[in-house]
Amino acid sequence: MKIESGHIVILGAGESGVGAAVLAKKMGWTVFVSDFGSINEKFKAAIIHLGVKWEEGMHTMEELLKADLVVKSPGIPNTAVPVKALKEAGIKVVSEIEFAGFYNEAKTICITGSNGKTTTAMLTYHILKNAGLNVGLAGNVGKSFAKQVAEKTFDWYVLELSSFQLDDMYEFKADIAMLMNITPDHLDRYEYKMENYARSKMRIIQNQTAEDWFIYNYDDPIIKQQIESRTPPKAAAKIIHARQAPFSLKEEIEVGGYLEKKQLTININKQFTMSIHDLALKGKHNAQNSLASGIASRILEIRKESVRESLGDFVNVEHRLEFVAKVHGIEFINDSKATNINSTWFALESMDKPTVWIVGGVDKGNDYSELTKLVDEKVKSIVCLGKDNSKIIEAFSGCNIEIYEAGSAMEAVAYGYRLAKKDETVLLSPACASFDLFENYEERGNEFKKAVRLL
């Protein structure tokens, strides 16, 4: 859909904000970029080069209220004072994805979920790229979608979408929508109500038609409940029109994919099978990621041999169960991207050796009791890496294991090295956001890796 240009205000000057500014300028908008914090030097240089008006360290409401349209960074909540004022003034506030969608002519595979969406997006992109498709990668991973729409010409995009991005999307439509799971995360942004968060995730299928596809986790009880509420005759929400292709690790699926006797089976455009032993990604959660990516690939009629090859040679994303080094027989694994309980559950579940677990950071309303059974089975010691570790210490004080506190990645790694023995593992899988000690999860993971390499 094309829209008439006018005056656009962009809130937040990160990757998505600067990308939106590039596209807006190209499409004839007058642009004002406003960031309440300080703008990264790389992005500031890009804004100056673009020749648009900008400010940092403030939001000048007089300037913001001149907007015909506002593009908002996903990190800014809708409860923020400037956003509320804009909406009260009747000014439309959208995400960068929505804005880019006005001008995008490529087909889209859109992936969301509380966990696994980055790996699945990267894996899907890898399969499509290897098959020779003209494909871009954007959204919550890769480069800005808006910037690529402005500067590239792709036939397909693989878009990883967070709930925050979905919240500010209204007319955008996914040609293939993928929902990996819905587990508690970011509840502080959703009034601590799981239903609000679940509805946000279900926005991945909005505007889909009978020509489109919806791939989802059949084993996830919250997704099942959400689908039932959208299915006649008891539909309480908008009915799902897209063709459905679920995946399951428990049940045989007629149209979709499933795991049985250590073999993946996908029933789309003739049956595809592959042993889990041949998958590059190990663990149950990665079987789900591989099934979802494989289903999307077979919908696009990518050759079976090509799908099989790509599922077998994929290299996982940085900071997601990333092998760092083996030091005197002790294996160090960086899972800094695990910022919620469910991600860490998957990480601990995949450990096959006694593990020193490094956990902690900014708690997002975590219920650590979900991890107690795995901690009893897998963990020999806990190292807390955060400013306030009281909730973690209280949660696992009954597990009969030693708990230590560290104020830096260097100290945490030193504890791990001292506590682990040969043929054991030190796992950084924080289950929390990073903002108390680090700028983001990437910095936390990089500091961990740096400390390991100094051993």
N, C-alpha and C positions, 0 to 999 in steps of 0.2 A: 504494500500500500504506500502510495506517495502522499506527502502532505505539503501544504504551502509553507514556505520558509517565513521566518519573522525574527523576533529577538529571543534568543535562547540563553538561559542561565544554567551553568554546569556546577553542581555542588560536589566538591572533592576533586583534587587534581592528581589522582593516581593514574594507574594504567588505563582504567575504564574512562575516567573523566577526560584525560588528554585525548584518548581515542575518539570520544564523542565530539570533542572540540574540532579535531581534524575533519571528521565527517560533516559536522555542521558548517564549517567554513567552506568546504567544497560544495555543499548544497545551497549556499547563498544565505545562510543565517548570519545575523550579527551576533557575536558570541561574547559572553562575560563568564569568566571562570572564577569561582570563589571557594577558597579552602580555609576552614577555621584554624587549621594547624599550619605548620611550616611546610612548604612544598619541596619535595626532593629535587636536588639540583638538576638531575637529568630531565625531569618532567618540566621544571621551570624553564630550562633552555628550549625545550620543544614548544612551550606556550609562547615564549618571546619570539621564536622563529616564525611561529604561526601569525604573529601580529594581531593578537586579540587582546581585549581588556582583561585584566585579572587582578586578584587581590589574595593575600594570605594573612593568617593570624586573625581573621575576622570574617563576619558575614554582614555586609552593609545592607540592611533590610530595604532601604529605599531603592537600591540597585536591583535587589532580588525581585521586588514586586513589579518591576518593569517587564518581567518575562512573559512571553506568549506560551512558553513551554520550559519546564525545568527537567534536567537529567540529573538524577541523584546517585551518588556512590552507594553501593550496597551496604557499606559500613555505617551509614547514617540512618538511625532508626526513624520511623515515621512519627515517633513521639517527640523528636527534636523540635525545639521552639521554632526555628526558621521554616521547617517543613509544615508544621501545623499552621503557621501564619500564611504560607503560600496556598495551602489547600482551602483555608477559610476565605481567601481572596478569590477562589474559583480558578486558580492556575493549576493546570495539569502537571503532575510530577510523575516521571517514568524512569525506568532503569535504562542503562546504556544499551542493554540487549533489545528492549522494546524500541528504542530510538533507531538503532541500527536495522531492526526488522522492517522499518518503514521503507528502507531503500534496498534491502537485501533481495536478490533474485535467485539465490542458490537454494537448494533443498537442505533441510536440517535434520540431524539426529540429535535430540536433546536429552541429556542424562542428568538425573538428580537422585538423591537418596541421602540418608544420614551418613552412610559409610560406603566406600567402594566406588564413588562416582568418578574420582580422579583416575584411578586405575582403569576403570571401565572405559572412560573417555579416551585415555591414551591408547588402550588396547584396540578399541574400535577404530580410532584414527590410523593406528599401525596396520590393521588388516586392510582398510580401504586404500591407504597409500601404497602398500605392497601390491595390491591388486591393480594398480595403475589408475585409480580414480583421481580426478582433480579435486582435492579435498583440503579444507582448512581446519584448524583447531583453535577454539576460542572459548570465551566465557570465563569461568572460574579457573581456567588453566590455559596456558599459552598466551598469545598476544590479544589485545583488545579486539572484540568483534567489530566494533564501529570503525576502527582504524583499518581493519582488513577489508571491510565493505567499501571503504573509501579508496583503497589503494590496490586491491587484488580482484581477480575474477575467478571464483571457484564455482564448481558445479554442486558441491556438497560442503556443509560445515558439520563438524562434530562439536557440540556446545555442552560444556559442563555447567550446570546451573545450580546455584545455591538457593535456599528458600528466600533469602533476602533479595536476590535478583528476581525470583518469581513473583514476589509480593508486589513489585512495581511493573509487572507485565500484564497487559490487558487485551490487545488485539493480536499479539504474536501467536503463531501456530507452529508446532513441531510436526514435521512430516512423519518422523518416527520418534515417539516419546519413550523414555526408559526410566523406570522407577525401581531402584535397587532395594530399598528398605526404608522403613520409618521407625526410628527409635529416638528416645529423648535426647534432644540437643538444642542448644540456643533457646531454651525455654524462657530465659530472662527477657527475650524479645517478643514472647508470645503469651504474656500475662501468666506464665507458668502453667498454661493449659495445653495438654497434649493434643486436644482436638483442633485448636488454632494452628498448631504446628503441622499437623497432618493435613489440614485443608490447604495450607500453604504449599506443601509438597505436591498435592493433587492438582495444583494449577498447571503442572507440566502437560496435562491433557486438554487444557481449555482450548476451545475453537477447533478441535480436531474434527474431521469429517470421516465418512465411511471409506474414503480413499487412503486414510492414514493408518498407522499402526501404533499400538500401545503394548510395550514389553514390560512385564512386571514380575516381582518376586511372589510366586504363588504361596510360598511358605510363611509369608509375613502376615501375622494376624491383623495388624492395623490396616495394612493395604487391603486385605480381604474385606474388612468391615467397611472401608471407604468405598470399595467397588460395589458391595451389596447395596449401599445407600444410593448408588447411582444406577441401579439395575431394576427395570420393571419387574413385577408390578408395584414393588414397595419403594420405588425411587423417591428419596427425599431431597436429592440434589440433582443437578443437571445430568441427564443420561449420557453414558459413554457411547459415542458413535463410532469410534475407531475400531478396527479389527484388533482383536486381542491375541497376544502370543506370550503366555506366562512361562516362567521357568521354575523348576522345583528340584530339590535334592531328596524329596520324600515320595513323590507320586509320579506316575507315568502321565505325560502330557500329550494330548492328541495333536494340537497345533501349538508348537512352542518348543521347549527343550527340557530335558531332565537328566538326572544322574542315576544310574542303576548298575550295580556290580562293577563299580570303578570305571564306568564308561559314560561319556557324554553322548546323548542322542538329541539331535535337533530335527524336528519334523516340519520343515519349511522348504518348499520347492524341492521335494524328494529328500529322503532321509540322509542325514549326515551323522557319522559316529566317530568318536576319538577316545582313546584311553586317557584317563587322567594322568597316567605316568608319563605321557608325552607332552603334557602342558608345561609351559615355561613357569607358570605361577602355581605354587603349591598351597594346599589348605582348602578347607570347605568354602570359605568366603570367596576365594579366587576361582573355585569351580563355578560359583554363581556369576562372577564377573565374566568368566570365559563363556558361559552359556548365553548371557545377555548379549555380549559382543558377537558371538557366533550367530545368534538368531537374527540380529540386525544385518549381518553380512549375507546371510542366506536370503533374507527378504530382498536384498539388492542383487541377488543371483550371482554373487561372487563364487567363483569355482571352488569346489570342495578342497581340492589340492592346495589352493592358495590360502584358504581359511586355516587348514590344518598346519601349513608351514608357518603362518603368522602367529597362531596360538602357541606354537612350539618354540619360537625364537624371540619372543617379546622380552624386553628388559624393563623391569618395573621402575616406577617413578622414584625420584629422590625423596628421602625422608619417609618412605612407606616400607617398613620391614626391610630396610636397606642394609645389607652386609657391609660392615665397615672394615674390620680387620680381625685376624686371629693373633693374639699376643700370648705367648707361652701356653698355647692350647686353649685359651679362653676366647670365646667368640663374642664380638661386640656388634649389636644390631641397633640401628637408628630407625625408630618408628615415631619420630617427633610429630608427624602429621596426625597422629592419633590424639585428637583433642577432645574426645568424648569417651564415655564408658564403653559403648558398643565397639568402637574401633580397637580399644585396648583389649576387650574380651576376645576379639578375633586374633590379636597378636599373641596373647597368652595361650589361647587354645592351640596355636600352631607351634608352640615351643615343645621340643622333644627331649630337652636336657634340663637339669636343675638350673634355675634362673635367678639372678639378682635383678630385681625389677626397679627401675628408676621411674618415679611417678610424681606428679604434682605440678602446680602452677595456679592459674586463676580458675577456681571452681565455678562450673556453670549450672549448679543445682544437681550435682552428681549423686546418684545412689550407689555407693560402693559395694553394697551388699550383693549386687549382681555378680561381683567378681570373687566373692569369698571362696566359693567352691574351687575355682581355678587356682586361686592363690594357695589354698591348702595343697592342691595336687602338684603345682608346678614351681612355686616360688620358695627359695631358701632364705632370702633376705630382701628387705625393702629399703630403698634410699629415696627420701623425699626431696625433690628439687623445687622449692617454692618459698615464698615469704611466709605464708601461713599454712602450716601442714597439720593443724590440729584435727581437722575432720578426717584426714587420711589415717593419722595415727590412731584415732578413736575407732575408726571402722575396722582396722586390721589388728588391733591390740589383742584380740582373742585368738589369733591364728597361730600362736606359739612360734613366731619367728622374730628375729631381731629387726628393729626399725631404726634407721639413721636419718639425719637431716643434713643437707648440703646447701650451700648458698651460691654455688656456681657449678657450671658443667664440669670444670676441672676437678672440683672437689667430689662431685658425684661419681665421675669416672675413677678417681683414686679409690673411693670406697668400693666401687664395683670390682676393681682389679684386686683389692685386698681380700674381698669376701668370696669371690669366685675361685674355683679350682680348675685345673686342667679338665677339658671336655665338659665345661659348664658354660653358661651364657650370661652376658650382661645385656639387658634389654632396656633401652629408653623408649617407653611407651606411656606418655604422661597422663592421658585421660583428661587433660585440662588445657585451657588456653595458656599462652606463653607470656602474656603482657606484664606480669609482675617483675620478671627478671630479664626478659628478652623483647626485642621489637616485634618478632613474629615467630611462628614455628620453624621457619627456615633458619633463622639465626640460631635458635635453640639447637636444631639438628647439626648445623655447621660447627657450633662451639663444641658439641659433643664429639663430633668426628675429629676436630682439631686436637682435643684433649686425648682421645684414644691414640692418635698418631704420635703424640709426644711421650707415650709410655715407653 
